[in-house]
């Protein structure tokens, strides 16, 4: 079963609430992208749970995914909205650190910050290679370990009860 369609209207409402509460920080020129972690409901909801409980503070995305979706690459300070498997927006994230490099350039600290599985570099490589084989197939490219990856760290900034300590 696939994830449900994203509720863009609800995401824009969430963004408006955040902007009203934090006008000096929510200065993105355009509305943020509305995304979800993972490619199926169980993975999506598990990764979102890790974000909400503070375990997951990093994510990695193939540059080719942004290109296939016609999206600009994120930038430090930009926001994005993460939805659950039902398409409901759940958190607003703010990018705090970005690096682009090949899959092979990931380090143990980044793997740990992603918060997945046992948080080890080996499990990160195994699970992300498996995920990106599916992703590459879905966008019509062949997966290799030389694909460029956006390595991103983020803070949760909204809603207030889920926000990272000190984040706005």
VMD Tcl script that builds the backbone (N, CA, C; Angstrom):
set m [mol new atoms 504]
animate dup $m
set s [atomselect $m all]
$s set {name element resname resid chain x y z} {
  {N N UNK 1 A 0.844 -1.188 0.000}
  {CA C UNK 1 A 0.000 0.000 0.000}
  {C C UNK 1 A 0.888 1.250 0.000}
  {N N UNK 2 A 0.645 2.170 -0.901}
  {CA C UNK 2 A 1.457 3.403 -0.936}
  {C C UNK 2 A 0.994 4.427 0.098}
  {N N UNK 3 A 1.836 5.430 0.297}
  {CA C UNK 3 A 1.449 6.570 1.129}
  {C C UNK 3 A 0.278 7.293 0.473}
  {N N UNK 4 A -0.558 7.911 1.297}
  {CA C UNK 4 A -1.678 8.712 0.793}
  {C C UNK 4 A -1.153 10.014 0.200}
  {N N UNK 5 A -1.946 10.663 -0.642}
  {CA C UNK 5 A -1.532 11.970 -1.181}
  {C C UNK 5 A -1.332 12.986 -0.052}
  {N N UNK 6 A -0.421 13.898 -0.291}
  {CA C UNK 6 A -0.112 14.942 0.692}
  {C C UNK 6 A -1.232 15.976 0.716}
  {N N UNK 7 A -1.599 16.414 1.907}
  {CA C UNK 7 A -2.617 17.455 2.097}
  {C C UNK 7 A -1.903 18.819 2.073}
  {N N UNK 8 A -1.791 19.388 0.882}
  {CA C UNK 8 A -1.068 20.645 0.720}
  {C C UNK 8 A -1.771 21.816 1.402}
  {N N UNK 9 A -3.094 21.802 1.432}
  {CA C UNK 9 A -3.823 22.881 2.104}
  {C C UNK 9 A -3.501 22.895 3.595}
  {N N UNK 10 A -3.493 21.712 4.218}
  {CA C UNK 10 A -3.164 21.635 5.643}
  {C C UNK 10 A -1.714 22.058 5.878}
  {N N UNK 11 A -0.825 21.717 4.952}
  {CA C UNK 11 A 0.585 22.107 5.084}
  {C C UNK 11 A 0.719 23.631 5.021}
  {N N UNK 12 A -0.007 24.262 4.119}
  {CA C UNK 12 A 0.049 25.727 4.033}
  {C C UNK 12 A -0.522 26.375 5.285}
  {N N UNK 13 A -1.548 25.772 5.871}
  {CA C UNK 13 A -2.099 26.284 7.131}
  {C C UNK 13 A -1.055 26.175 8.237}
  {N N UNK 14 A -0.352 25.034 8.300}
  {CA C UNK 14 A 0.698 24.852 9.305}
  {C C UNK 14 A 1.797 25.901 9.106}
  {N N UNK 15 A 2.191 26.136 7.871}
  {CA C UNK 15 A 3.227 27.121 7.555}
  {C C UNK 15 A 2.786 28.521 7.992}
  {N N UNK 16 A 1.519 28.856 7.740}
  {CA C UNK 16 A 1.002 30.171 8.135}
  {C C UNK 16 A 1.036 30.338 9.655}
  {N N UNK 17 A 0.716 29.290 10.388}
  {CA C UNK 17 A 0.770 29.343 11.856}
  {C C UNK 17 A 2.202 29.573 12.331}
  {N N UNK 18 A 3.147 28.859 11.729}
  {CA C UNK 18 A 4.560 29.019 12.095}
  {C C UNK 18 A 5.048 30.429 11.760}
  {N N UNK 19 A 4.713 30.908 10.576}
  {CA C UNK 19 A 5.141 32.264 10.173}
  {C C UNK 19 A 4.582 33.326 11.094}
  {N N UNK 20 A 3.338 33.156 11.529}
  {CA C UNK 20 A 2.734 34.126 12.442}
  {C C UNK 20 A 3.448 34.116 13.792}
  {N N UNK 21 A 3.887 32.939 14.221}
  {CA C UNK 21 A 4.559 32.822 15.515}
  {C C UNK 21 A 6.030 33.223 15.447}
  {N N UNK 22 A 6.667 33.093 14.285}
  {CA C UNK 22 A 8.113 33.341 14.135}
  {C C UNK 22 A 8.419 34.123 12.855}
  {N N UNK 23 A 7.891 35.335 12.719}
  {CA C UNK 23 A 8.058 36.077 11.467}
  {C C UNK 23 A 9.506 36.443 11.141}
  {N N UNK 24 A 10.366 36.536 12.138}
  {CA C UNK 24 A 11.759 36.908 11.846}
  {C C UNK 24 A 12.593 35.714 11.391}
  {N N UNK 25 A 12.082 34.503 11.576}
  {CA C UNK 25 A 12.811 33.293 11.164}
  {C C UNK 25 A 12.207 32.693 9.902}
  {N N UNK 26 A 10.902 32.735 9.788}
  {CA C UNK 26 A 10.189 32.148 8.647}
  {C C UNK 26 A 10.171 33.135 7.492}
  {N N UNK 27 A 11.332 33.368 6.928}
  {CA C UNK 27 A 11.479 34.390 5.893}
  {C C UNK 27 A 11.690 33.807 4.499}
  {N N UNK 28 A 11.445 32.519 4.318}
  {CA C UNK 28 A 11.598 31.894 3.008}
  {C C UNK 28 A 10.798 32.690 1.983}
  {N N UNK 29 A 11.373 32.912 0.820}
  {CA C UNK 29 A 10.702 33.689 -0.227}
  {C C UNK 29 A 9.468 32.965 -0.757}
  {N N UNK 30 A 9.511 31.649 -0.769}
  {CA C UNK 30 A 8.390 30.847 -1.248}
  {C C UNK 30 A 7.956 29.905 -0.134}
  {N N UNK 31 A 6.765 29.376 -0.275}
  {CA C UNK 31 A 6.310 28.371 0.688}
  {C C UNK 31 A 7.270 27.182 0.646}
  {N N UNK 32 A 7.502 26.555 1.768}
  {CA C UNK 32 A 8.452 25.443 1.798}
  {C C UNK 32 A 7.934 24.218 1.043}
  {N N UNK 33 A 8.858 23.352 0.665}
  {CA C UNK 33 A 8.432 22.103 0.041}
  {C C UNK 33 A 7.718 21.257 1.097}
  {N N UNK 34 A 6.845 20.417 0.634}
  {CA C UNK 34 A 6.074 19.537 1.500}
  {C C UNK 34 A 6.437 18.113 1.096}
  {N N UNK 35 A 7.027 17.392 2.019}
  {CA C UNK 35 A 7.616 16.089 1.706}
  {C C UNK 35 A 7.203 15.056 2.738}
  {N N UNK 36 A 7.780 13.881 2.590}
  {CA C UNK 36 A 7.684 12.857 3.618}
  {C C UNK 36 A 8.954 12.026 3.562}
  {N N UNK 37 A 9.269 11.419 4.673}
  {CA C UNK 37 A 10.392 10.494 4.739}
  {C C UNK 37 A 9.911 9.140 4.214}
  {N N UNK 38 A 10.790 8.400 3.562}
  {CA C UNK 38 A 10.472 7.031 3.169}
  {C C UNK 38 A 9.568 6.934 1.956}
  {N N UNK 39 A 9.359 5.669 1.537}
  {CA C UNK 39 A 8.590 5.432 0.319}
  {C C UNK 39 A 7.414 4.479 0.524}
  {N N UNK 40 A 7.118 4.153 1.773}
  {CA C UNK 40 A 5.927 3.357 2.064}
  {C C UNK 40 A 5.471 3.689 3.483}
  {N N UNK 41 A 4.202 3.459 3.791}
  {CA C UNK 41 A 3.638 3.935 5.056}
  {C C UNK 41 A 4.400 3.535 6.315}
  {N N UNK 42 A 4.824 2.314 6.422}
  {CA C UNK 42 A 5.518 1.892 7.638}
  {C C UNK 42 A 6.823 2.654 7.828}
  {N N UNK 43 A 7.598 2.797 6.750}
  {CA C UNK 43 A 8.866 3.519 6.827}
  {C C UNK 43 A 8.619 5.008 7.086}
  {N N UNK 44 A 7.666 5.570 6.380}
  {CA C UNK 44 A 7.347 6.992 6.553}
  {C C UNK 44 A 7.015 7.307 8.006}
  {N N UNK 45 A 6.124 6.521 8.582}
  {CA C UNK 45 A 5.687 6.801 9.950}
  {C C UNK 45 A 6.769 6.499 10.975}
  {N N UNK 46 A 7.585 5.484 10.736}
  {CA C UNK 46 A 8.682 5.182 11.661}
  {C C UNK 46 A 9.715 6.313 11.649}
  {N N UNK 47 A 10.089 6.796 10.479}
  {CA C UNK 47 A 11.081 7.874 10.396}
  {C C UNK 47 A 10.535 9.166 10.997}
  {N N UNK 48 A 9.264 9.448 10.765}
  {CA C UNK 48 A 8.660 10.636 11.361}
  {C C UNK 48 A 8.622 10.515 12.885}
  {N N UNK 49 A 8.365 9.328 13.390}
  {CA C UNK 49 A 8.387 9.115 14.843}
  {C C UNK 49 A 9.775 9.431 15.399}
  {N N UNK 50 A 10.828 8.993 14.698}
  {CA C UNK 50 A 12.197 9.271 15.133}
  {C C UNK 50 A 12.499 10.768 15.110}
  {N N UNK 51 A 11.938 11.477 14.138}
  {CA C UNK 51 A 12.096 12.939 14.090}
  {C C UNK 51 A 11.401 13.562 15.290}
  {N N UNK 52 A 10.169 13.167 15.525}
  {CA C UNK 52 A 9.383 13.786 16.598}
  {C C UNK 52 A 9.936 13.484 17.980}
  {N N UNK 53 A 10.567 12.309 18.164}
  {CA C UNK 53 A 11.106 11.996 19.503}
  {C C UNK 53 A 12.531 12.508 19.694}
  {N N UNK 54 A 13.105 13.152 18.656}
  {CA C UNK 54 A 14.425 13.760 18.782}
  {C C UNK 54 A 15.592 12.876 18.384}
  {N N UNK 55 A 15.330 11.638 18.004}
  {CA C UNK 55 A 16.404 10.722 17.615}
  {C C UNK 55 A 16.988 11.080 16.259}
  {N N UNK 56 A 16.145 11.406 15.303}
  {CA C UNK 56 A 16.567 11.684 13.928}
  {C C UNK 56 A 16.703 13.187 13.724}
  {N N UNK 57 A 17.917 13.634 13.447}
  {CA C UNK 57 A 18.181 15.046 13.188}
  {C C UNK 57 A 18.987 15.245 11.910}
  {N N UNK 58 A 18.926 14.233 11.030}
  {CA C UNK 58 A 19.608 14.327 9.746}
  {C C UNK 58 A 18.862 13.455 8.739}
  {N N UNK 59 A 19.043 13.771 7.483}
  {CA C UNK 59 A 18.467 12.971 6.409}
  {C C UNK 59 A 19.360 13.086 5.186}
  {N N UNK 60 A 19.203 12.155 4.277}
  {CA C UNK 60 A 20.004 12.141 3.059}
  {C C UNK 60 A 19.091 11.857 1.876}
  {N N UNK 61 A 19.295 12.616 0.805}
  {CA C UNK 61 A 18.455 12.504 -0.383}
  {C C UNK 61 A 19.347 12.536 -1.617}
  {N N UNK 62 A 19.057 11.694 -2.586}
  {CA C UNK 62 A 19.809 11.744 -3.836}
  {C C UNK 62 A 19.548 13.067 -4.549}
  {N N UNK 63 A 20.598 13.666 -5.072}
  {CA C UNK 63 A 20.439 14.872 -5.883}
  {C C UNK 63 A 19.487 14.566 -7.044}
  {N N UNK 64 A 19.583 13.365 -7.583}
  {CA C UNK 64 A 18.720 12.965 -8.701}
  {C C UNK 64 A 17.240 12.994 -8.336}
  {N N UNK 65 A 16.897 12.791 -7.060}
  {CA C UNK 65 A 15.494 12.877 -6.637}
  {C C UNK 65 A 14.988 14.314 -6.769}
  {N N UNK 66 A 15.804 15.276 -6.334}
  {CA C UNK 66 A 15.408 16.683 -6.478}
  {C C UNK 66 A 15.236 17.022 -7.954}
  {N N UNK 67 A 16.174 16.561 -8.780}
  {CA C UNK 67 A 16.108 16.844 -10.217}
  {C C UNK 67 A 14.858 16.223 -10.831}
  {N N UNK 68 A 14.558 14.977 -10.489}
  {CA C UNK 68 A 13.398 14.285 -11.051}
  {C C UNK 68 A 12.091 14.974 -10.673}
  {N N UNK 69 A 12.053 15.585 -9.491}
  {CA C UNK 69 A 10.843 16.267 -9.024}
  {C C UNK 69 A 10.831 17.750 -9.394}
  {N N UNK 70 A 11.891 18.218 -10.073}
  {CA C UNK 70 A 11.957 19.618 -10.474}
  {C C UNK 70 A 12.100 20.570 -9.298}
  {N N UNK 71 A 12.712 20.099 -8.219}
  {CA C UNK 71 A 12.867 20.915 -7.016}
  {C C UNK 71 A 14.291 21.443 -6.904}
  {N N UNK 72 A 14.396 22.643 -6.347}
  {CA C UNK 72 A 15.715 23.199 -6.033}
  {C C UNK 72 A 16.298 22.438 -4.849}
  {N N UNK 73 A 17.597 22.396 -4.779}
  {CA C UNK 73 A 18.251 21.786 -3.622}
  {C C UNK 73 A 17.995 22.654 -2.394}
  {N N UNK 74 A 17.926 22.032 -1.230}
  {CA C UNK 74 A 17.729 22.835 -0.016}
  {C C UNK 74 A 18.931 23.737 0.238}
  {N N UNK 75 A 18.729 24.704 1.099}
  {CA C UNK 75 A 19.832 25.577 1.505}
  {C C UNK 75 A 19.755 25.756 3.018}
  {N N UNK 76 A 20.861 26.075 3.629}
  {CA C UNK 76 A 20.882 26.283 5.076}
  {C C UNK 76 A 19.903 27.411 5.411}
  {N N UNK 77 A 19.066 27.172 6.397}
  {CA C UNK 77 A 18.070 28.142 6.808}
  {C C UNK 77 A 16.713 27.952 6.165}
  {N N UNK 78 A 16.649 27.147 5.093}
  {CA C UNK 78 A 15.349 26.922 4.455}
  {C C UNK 78 A 14.528 25.933 5.275}
  {N N UNK 79 A 13.232 25.983 5.057}
  {CA C UNK 79 A 12.290 25.138 5.788}
  {C C UNK 79 A 11.664 24.110 4.847}
  {N N UNK 80 A 11.184 23.026 5.433}
  {CA C UNK 80 A 10.336 22.091 4.701}
  {C C UNK 80 A 9.398 21.418 5.678}
  {N N UNK 81 A 8.292 20.947 5.152}
  {CA C UNK 81 A 7.240 20.358 5.970}
  {C C UNK 81 A 7.236 18.862 5.727}
  {N N UNK 82 A 7.280 18.089 6.813}
  {CA C UNK 82 A 7.254 16.631 6.713}
  {C C UNK 82 A 5.869 16.119 7.087}
  {N N UNK 83 A 5.354 15.235 6.247}
  {CA C UNK 83 A 4.023 14.662 6.442}
  {C C UNK 83 A 4.125 13.198 6.854}
  {N N UNK 84 A 3.053 12.705 7.429}
  {CA C UNK 84 A 2.982 11.290 7.773}
  {C C UNK 84 A 2.434 10.508 6.578}
  {N N UNK 85 A 2.225 9.212 6.765}
  {CA C UNK 85 A 1.784 8.359 5.652}
  {C C UNK 85 A 0.371 8.668 5.184}
  {N N UNK 86 A -0.430 9.352 6.014}
  {CA C UNK 86 A -1.783 9.728 5.600}
  {C C UNK 86 A -1.783 11.018 4.791}
  {N N UNK 87 A -0.619 11.660 4.678}
  {CA C UNK 87 A -0.501 12.922 3.949}
  {C C UNK 87 A -0.657 14.143 4.819}
  {N N UNK 88 A -0.885 13.938 6.117}
  {CA C UNK 88 A -1.074 15.062 7.038}
  {C C UNK 88 A 0.270 15.666 7.429}
  {N N UNK 89 A 0.401 16.992 7.379}
  {CA C UNK 89 A 1.646 17.627 7.817}
  {C C UNK 89 A 1.798 17.459 9.327}
  {N N UNK 90 A 3.017 17.135 9.765}
  {CA C UNK 90 A 3.239 16.885 11.189}
  {C C UNK 90 A 4.298 17.785 11.804}
  {N N UNK 91 A 5.340 18.145 11.038}
  {CA C UNK 91 A 6.401 18.995 11.573}
  {C C UNK 91 A 6.953 19.893 10.476}
  {N N UNK 92 A 7.484 21.024 10.915}
  {CA C UNK 92 A 8.251 21.896 10.023}
  {C C UNK 92 A 9.702 21.776 10.449}
  {N N UNK 93 A 10.561 21.538 9.466}
  {CA C UNK 93 A 11.993 21.371 9.701}
  {C C UNK 93 A 12.738 22.551 9.097}
  {N N UNK 94 A 13.858 22.896 9.715}
  {CA C UNK 94 A 14.722 23.974 9.208}
  {C C UNK 94 A 16.112 23.404 9.002}
  {N N UNK 95 A 16.622 23.513 7.791}
  {CA C UNK 95 A 17.946 22.983 7.457}
  {C C UNK 95 A 19.029 23.773 8.188}
  {N N UNK 96 A 19.919 23.067 8.867}
  {CA C UNK 96 A 20.989 23.720 9.624}
  {C C UNK 96 A 22.367 23.443 9.043}
  {N N UNK 97 A 22.479 22.386 8.261}
  {CA C UNK 97 A 23.772 22.034 7.666}
  {C C UNK 97 A 23.512 21.201 6.419}
  {N N UNK 98 A 24.237 21.496 5.353}
  {CA C UNK 98 A 24.096 20.758 4.094}
  {C C UNK 98 A 25.469 20.461 3.521}
  {N N UNK 99 A 25.574 19.283 2.941}
  {CA C UNK 99 A 26.789 18.902 2.228}
  {C C UNK 99 A 26.382 17.982 1.101}
  {N N UNK 100 A 26.994 18.154 -0.066}
  {CA C UNK 100 A 26.737 17.260 -1.189}
  {C C UNK 100 A 27.996 16.454 -1.430}
  {N N UNK 101 A 27.821 15.157 -1.560}
  {CA C UNK 101 A 28.938 14.257 -1.823}
  {C C UNK 101 A 28.417 12.908 -2.250}
  {N N UNK 102 A 29.316 12.037 -2.686}
  {CA C UNK 102 A 28.870 10.704 -3.091}
  {C C UNK 102 A 28.424 9.878 -1.879}
  {N N UNK 103 A 27.631 8.881 -2.142}
  {CA C UNK 103 A 27.162 7.943 -1.122}
  {C C UNK 103 A 28.319 7.480 -0.229}
  {N N UNK 104 A 29.446 7.210 -0.837}
  {CA C UNK 104 A 30.609 6.675 -0.114}
  {C C UNK 104 A 31.230 7.670 0.854}
  {N N UNK 105 A 30.823 8.937 0.800}
  {CA C UNK 105 A 31.445 9.943 1.664}
  {C C UNK 105 A 30.758 10.087 3.017}
  {N N UNK 106 A 29.695 9.339 3.266}
  {CA C UNK 106 A 29.012 9.430 4.562}
  {C C UNK 106 A 29.958 8.969 5.666}
  {N N UNK 107 A 29.845 9.596 6.843}
  {CA C UNK 107 A 30.680 9.185 7.967}
  {C C UNK 107 A 29.809 8.666 9.111}
  {N N UNK 108 A 30.446 8.093 10.111}
  {CA C UNK 108 A 29.730 7.473 11.233}
  {C C UNK 108 A 28.900 8.493 12.015}
  {N N UNK 109 A 29.381 9.718 12.147}
  {CA C UNK 109 A 28.634 10.741 12.886}
  {C C UNK 109 A 27.313 11.064 12.188}
  {N N UNK 110 A 27.366 11.190 10.857}
  {CA C UNK 110 A 26.136 11.470 10.125}
  {C C UNK 110 A 25.172 10.291 10.230}
  {N N UNK 111 A 25.677 9.076 10.073}
  {CA C UNK 111 A 24.832 7.883 10.200}
  {C C UNK 111 A 24.147 7.863 11.563}
  {N N UNK 112 A 24.876 8.205 12.603}
  {CA C UNK 112 A 24.311 8.246 13.946}
  {C C UNK 112 A 23.211 9.303 14.039}
  {N N UNK 113 A 23.477 10.484 13.477}
  {CA C UNK 113 A 22.507 11.579 13.546}
  {C C UNK 113 A 21.230 11.282 12.765}
  {N N UNK 114 A 21.302 10.400 11.766}
  {CA C UNK 114 A 20.077 10.009 11.055}
  {C C UNK 114 A 19.167 9.198 11.957}
  {N N UNK 115 A 19.733 8.543 12.964}
  {CA C UNK 115 A 18.924 7.905 14.001}
  {C C UNK 115 A 18.224 6.621 13.617}
  {N N UNK 116 A 18.579 6.029 12.512}
  {CA C UNK 116 A 17.866 4.856 12.028}
  {C C UNK 116 A 18.565 3.561 12.414}
  {N N UNK 117 A 17.783 2.486 12.509}
  {CA C UNK 117 A 18.275 1.148 12.813}
  {C C UNK 117 A 19.152 1.199 14.060}
  {N N UNK 118 A 20.386 0.673 13.987}
  {CA C UNK 118 A 21.262 0.713 15.172}
  {C C UNK 118 A 22.182 1.935 15.164}
  {N N UNK 119 A 21.951 2.845 14.217}
  {CA C UNK 119 A 22.672 4.113 14.086}
  {C C UNK 119 A 24.131 3.936 13.663}
  {N N UNK 120 A 24.507 2.750 13.208}
  {CA C UNK 120 A 25.890 2.495 12.799}
  {C C UNK 120 A 26.082 2.858 11.321}
  {N N UNK 121 A 27.332 3.083 10.961}
  {CA C UNK 121 A 27.680 3.377 9.572}
  {C C UNK 121 A 27.344 2.192 8.672}
  {N N UNK 122 A 27.621 0.980 9.131}
  {CA C UNK 122 A 27.319 -0.196 8.309}
  {C C UNK 122 A 25.835 -0.328 8.019}
  {N N UNK 123 A 24.993 -0.154 9.040}
  {CA C UNK 123 A 23.550 -0.281 8.790}
  {C C UNK 123 A 23.059 0.877 7.929}
  {N N UNK 124 A 23.630 2.072 8.112}
  {CA C UNK 124 A 23.250 3.200 7.269}
  {C C UNK 124 A 23.516 2.865 5.807}
  {N N UNK 125 A 24.723 2.393 5.527}
  {CA C UNK 125 A 25.083 2.075 4.132}
  {C C UNK 125 A 24.173 0.994 3.557}
  {N N UNK 126 A 23.947 -0.049 4.319}
  {CA C UNK 126 A 23.107 -1.156 3.839}
  {C C UNK 126 A 21.670 -0.693 3.576}
  {N N UNK 127 A 21.076 -0.010 4.536}
  {CA C UNK 127 A 19.679 0.403 4.400}
  {C C UNK 127 A 19.485 1.483 3.347}
  {N N UNK 128 A 20.414 2.439 3.275}
  {CA C UNK 128 A 20.268 3.492 2.275}
  {C C UNK 128 A 20.533 2.977 0.866}
  {N N UNK 129 A 21.467 2.066 0.691}
  {CA C UNK 129 A 21.693 1.479 -0.637}
  {C C UNK 129 A 20.434 0.744 -1.098}
  {N N UNK 130 A 19.817 -0.009 -0.197}
  {CA C UNK 130 A 18.581 -0.721 -0.540}
  {C C UNK 130 A 17.471 0.285 -0.902}
  {N N UNK 131 A 17.325 1.317 -0.091}
  {CA C UNK 131 A 16.301 2.336 -0.353}
  {C C UNK 131 A 16.565 3.043 -1.686}
  {N N UNK 132 A 17.803 3.443 -1.916}
  {CA C UNK 132 A 18.094 4.192 -3.144}
  {C C UNK 132 A 18.063 3.328 -4.387}
  {N N UNK 133 A 18.214 2.014 -4.269}
  {CA C UNK 133 A 17.984 1.151 -5.428}
  {C C UNK 133 A 16.511 1.258 -5.840}
  {N N UNK 134 A 15.611 1.232 -4.852}
  {CA C UNK 134 A 14.179 1.388 -5.151}
  {C C UNK 134 A 13.904 2.773 -5.728}
  {N N UNK 135 A 14.472 3.799 -5.106}
  {CA C UNK 135 A 14.245 5.181 -5.538}
  {C C UNK 135 A 14.766 5.398 -6.955}
  {N N UNK 136 A 15.986 4.939 -7.213}
  {CA C UNK 136 A 16.576 5.109 -8.545}
  {C C UNK 136 A 15.724 4.415 -9.597}
  {N N UNK 137 A 15.268 3.212 -9.289}
  {CA C UNK 137 A 14.414 2.480 -10.218}
  {C C UNK 137 A 13.131 3.264 -10.492}
  {N N UNK 138 A 12.550 3.850 -9.448}
  {CA C UNK 138 A 11.298 4.599 -9.593}
  {C C UNK 138 A 11.458 5.845 -10.455}
  {N N UNK 139 A 12.650 6.457 -10.457}
  {CA C UNK 139 A 12.850 7.666 -11.279}
  {C C UNK 139 A 13.604 7.360 -12.577}
  {N N UNK 140 A 13.844 6.076 -12.833}
  {CA C UNK 140 A 14.391 5.657 -14.119}
  {C C UNK 140 A 15.884 5.813 -14.285}
  {N N UNK 141 A 16.627 5.700 -13.187}
  {CA C UNK 141 A 18.083 5.736 -13.293}
  {C C UNK 141 A 18.650 4.484 -12.642}
  {N N UNK 142 A 19.903 4.207 -12.921}
  {CA C UNK 142 A 20.572 3.055 -12.310}
  {C C UNK 142 A 21.351 3.525 -11.092}
  {N N UNK 143 A 21.121 2.876 -9.962}
  {CA C UNK 143 A 21.802 3.223 -8.712}
  {C C UNK 143 A 23.279 2.828 -8.766}
  {N N UNK 144 A 24.143 3.748 -8.349}
  {CA C UNK 144 A 25.546 3.444 -8.088}
  {C C UNK 144 A 25.954 4.189 -6.827}
  {N N UNK 145 A 27.003 3.742 -6.195}
  {CA C UNK 145 A 27.488 4.411 -4.990}
  {C C UNK 145 A 28.129 5.758 -5.283}
  {N N UNK 146 A 28.277 6.103 -6.547}
  {CA C UNK 146 A 28.857 7.391 -6.905}
  {C C UNK 146 A 27.806 8.484 -7.084}
  {N N UNK 147 A 26.528 8.135 -6.951}
  {CA C UNK 147 A 25.485 9.160 -7.038}
  {C C UNK 147 A 25.719 10.221 -5.965}
  {N N UNK 148 A 25.456 11.466 -6.337}
  {CA C UNK 148 A 25.569 12.576 -5.397}
  {C C UNK 148 A 24.386 12.552 -4.431}
  {N N UNK 149 A 24.707 12.800 -3.173}
  {CA C UNK 149 A 23.724 12.781 -2.100}
  {C C UNK 149 A 23.757 14.126 -1.384}
  {N N UNK 150 A 22.570 14.636 -1.038}
  {CA C UNK 150 A 22.478 15.811 -0.175}
  {C C UNK 150 A 22.400 15.283 1.261}
  {N N UNK 151 A 23.432 15.549 2.028}
  {CA C UNK 151 A 23.476 15.193 3.453}
  {C C UNK 151 A 23.016 16.420 4.222}
  {N N UNK 152 A 21.897 16.288 4.925}
  {CA C UNK 152 A 21.261 17.440 5.552}
  {C C UNK 152 A 21.019 17.187 7.039}
  {N N UNK 153 A 21.399 18.156 7.846}
  {CA C UNK 153 A 21.013 18.158 9.258}
  {C C UNK 153 A 19.926 19.218 9.428}
  {N N UNK 154 A 19.039 19.000 10.383}
  {CA C UNK 154 A 17.908 19.906 10.553}
  {C C UNK 154 A 17.493 19.991 12.012}
  {N N UNK 155 A 16.747 21.045 12.305}
  {CA C UNK 155 A 16.040 21.197 13.575}
  {C C UNK 155 A 14.558 21.094 13.292}
  {N N UNK 156 A 13.815 20.585 14.245}
  {CA C UNK 156 A 12.356 20.638 14.194}
  {C C UNK 156 A 11.972 21.977 14.809}
  {N N UNK 157 A 11.215 22.781 14.066}
  {CA C UNK 157 A 10.860 24.119 14.555}
  {C C UNK 157 A 9.373 24.296 14.842}
  {N N UNK 158 A 8.537 23.368 14.384}
  {CA C UNK 158 A 7.092 23.487 14.593}
  {C C UNK 158 A 6.456 22.131 14.463}
  {N N UNK 159 A 5.465 21.818 15.248}
  {CA C UNK 159 A 4.785 22.604 16.263}
  {C C UNK 159 A 5.630 22.741 17.526}
  {N N UNK 160 A 5.279 23.675 18.381}
  {CA C UNK 160 A 6.107 23.955 19.564}
  {C C UNK 160 A 6.410 22.723 20.422}
  {N N UNK 161 A 5.447 21.836 20.581}
  {CA C UNK 161 A 5.670 20.659 21.439}
  {C C UNK 161 A 6.653 19.661 20.826}
  {N N UNK 162 A 6.930 19.771 19.552}
  {CA C UNK 162 A 7.886 18.867 18.897}
  {C C UNK 162 A 9.224 19.547 18.603}
  {N N UNK 163 A 9.306 20.858 18.795}
  {CA C UNK 163 A 10.483 21.626 18.393}
  {C C UNK 163 A 11.738 21.203 19.155}
  {N N UNK 164 A 12.853 21.209 18.423}
  {CA C UNK 164 A 14.162 20.952 19.027}
  {C C UNK 164 A 14.445 22.023 20.065}
  {N N UNK 165 A 15.178 21.683 21.072}
  {CA C UNK 165 A 15.560 22.663 22.109}
  {C C UNK 165 A 16.260 23.841 21.449}
  {N N UNK 166 A 15.786 25.033 21.721}
  {CA C UNK 166 A 16.409 26.245 21.203}
  {C C UNK 166 A 16.063 26.593 19.777}
  {N N UNK 167 A 15.280 25.730 19.083}
  {CA C UNK 167 A 14.936 26.008 17.688}
  {C C UNK 167 A 13.723 26.924 17.635}
  {N N UNK 168 A 13.695 27.736 16.599}
  {CA C UNK 168 A 12.519 28.601 16.374}
  {C C UNK 168 A 12.095 28.491 14.934}
}
mol reanalyze $m
mol bondsrecalc $m
mol representation Tube
mol addrep $m
